[in-house]
Amino acid sequence: MTNIFDNSGKLLPVTVLKTGVCQVSQIKTTNTDGYNAVQVAYYEKAFEKINKPIQGHLKKIGAKGFRSFGEFHVKTPEDFKLGQILKPDIFSIGQKVRITGKSIGKGFAGNQKRNNFSRGPMTHGSKNHRLPGSIGAGSTPGRVYPEKKMSGQLGNTTVTLKNSEILYINNDENILVLKGSVPGKKSTVLKIQPQKY
C-alpha cells in the first residue's frame, strides 16, 4: 500500500498490484456447459512438472506450464479466444471491480478480538476480565445453539471487496493501482473481476 494525490490534490490510500501472465485456457458456453464462462490459467510452472491431464489441457492452446486455473462468468464468451493473453488493459481507469482473496490469518482469538465483545469490570475484586461468561440457559434448551459467538479461528477466510476503483493502469509492466486496501498479505493471489459482468 501507498498514497497518491488525485487531480484535486486529495491524498488517497492505494494498493499497487502486480498482475502475472493470465491466459484463456477454456471457453464455456451455454450450449456446451450450460453457462457462459471463461477459464483462465495462471501461476506459471515448468511444463514437465505438471501432471499429464493438465499438460493435455494446456496443449490445446499451446500454452506454457500453468499450475492454477480460475473461472469468470461472462455474458459474451465469443469476445475471448483460446490462448488469448489477458493484460491489465482489459480494465479501464475509473472502473469498479470486485476483489476476492484470502484474508490474513490471525490464529485462535478470544471474544473481545474476534467478536468485538466488551470486557468485564477490572476492579472491585472482579475476576471476570476477558472470560466469555454465560453461553446459554440451563436445562432448557440444555444445549448451546449453533452459530453462538465464541472464541475460535480468526481470519484466513475468503473475502470479497466490492466497488474497488481502478486509479491507474500500466500495461507494459502489468501493474494495477486500486483505491483502498485489498484482502490478504504480500504475494496473496487475488481474483479481480468487473463489478457487473
N, C-alpha and C positions, 0 to 999 in steps of 0.2 A: 504494500500500500504506500501511497504518497499523496501529495497535494498538487493541484494545478489551479491556475487562475482562468476564469472564463472571460468572455469578451467584455463583460460589465465590471470586471475587476473583483468578482466574488471568489473566495477561496473554496475549492471543492475537494473533498476526500475522494480518491480514486484508487482502483486496483488495476495494475498492469498485468495482463495475461499474455503468455507465450503460447501460440497455437502450434501444435505439431502437424505432421503430414496426415491428412484425412482423405481417404479415397473411397468412392462409391463402390461397394462390393456386391450389392444386390438391389434390384428394384422390385418391389412388391406392388401388385395391383389388385383391384377388386376381383378381376376375372380369375387370376391365378391363386391368390392367397386370401381373398375375402376382405381385404382392406388395402388402402394405399399407404405405402411407407418406403423409405429409403434406408438401406443398411449401410453403415459407414465403418470402414476398417481403420483402426488407429493403433498406436504403440508399435513402432517398427521393431522387428526382431529378425535375426538371421533365418533365412528361408529353410535351411537344413535343420534347424532346431524346432520346427513346427511339425505337429503330427500330420499324418498323411491326409485325413479328411479335410483339414483346413488348407493344406497345400493344394488339393484338388479344387477347393472352393476359390482360392486366390488365382489359380492358373487360368480360370475362365476370363479374368480381367487383366491378366498379365501383370499382376501387382507384385511388389516386393513382399517380404515377410511381414505380417502383422499378427499380433497376438490377442487383440481385443476387438470387439465389434459393438456398435451401438445402433439403435434404430430410431428413426424420426418419422413421425406421421406427417404426410404432406397431402395437399389437395390435388396437385397436378404432378404425378410422378414422371410424366413424359418430359418435364423440364430438365431432368437429370439423365446422364448417360453412364453406362457401366465403365468403370475405370476413371471416371472424372475426379480430378484433384480439387478438393474444396479449399478455397482460400478465405481469409478474413473478409474479402470484399463482397462475399455473398450477403453480408450485413451492410447497413448504412448508418452514417452518423446521425444520432438522434433517435434511432430505432430502440424500441423497448423489447427486452428479451427476458426469458426465464432461465435461471441458472440453477442446476441441480448438482449436488456434491455431498460428500460425507463430511459431517461436522467434526470438529476437534473432539476427541475422546478425553473425558476428564475423570475416568475411573469411577470408583464407588463413592457416592456423595450422600450427605445427610439431607434431612428435610429442609433445613434452612437454605442450603445452597441449591438443592435440586428443585424444590417446590416453592421457594420464597416464603416459607413459614416464619413466624416471629418466634423469638426465643422466650424462655421463662424468665421470671424475676431473678436478678443476680444477687440480691441482698436479703436481709432478714432471715437467714438460715435456710433459704430455699436451696434444695439440692436438684431442682429441675431447671437446668440451663438450656441444654440443647437436646433433651430427650423427646421422643415422639409423642408421649402422652397416651391417652386412651385411643384405641383404634376401633372401638365398636361397643355395642351393648352387651349384656350378659347372656342369659340363657336363650333370649330371643333377640336376634335370629340364631345365636350360637355359632356364628362364623363371621369371617371378615369378607365384606363384599368385594368383588373384583374391581380393579382399577382404583383401589384405595391409594391415595398419595402417600408414599412412604420412601424411605431411603433406597438407593439402588444405583444401577449404572446410569451415568450422565454423559450425554454426548455420543459420538460415534454412531450417528443415525443419518439417514438420507434426508437432506433438507433442500427445499426448493424456494428460491427467492424470486419474486415476481416483479415485473416493471423496472428492471435494472436498465439504465440508459447507457447507450454506447456514445462515448465522447470523442474517441479518436481511433483511427484505423491506419495501420502501416502494413501494406500488403507485401512489401519487399522483405521485411523482417518478421512477418507473421505475428504482429502484435495487435492486441485489442486493449483499449483502455475503457473501463466501466466505472460509472459513478457509484461510490459507496463500496462496501465490503462484499466478499463472496464466502461461501461455506468452506470450511476446511483450513488446512495449513499449507505451507510451502510444498510445491510439487504435487498437490492434490489434483486428480483428474476431474474436470468439470464438464457437464453437458450443457451446452448453450443452444437455445432454440428460440425462434420468434415467439413473442407473447401470444400472437394469434396466427395459426398456420392456415 
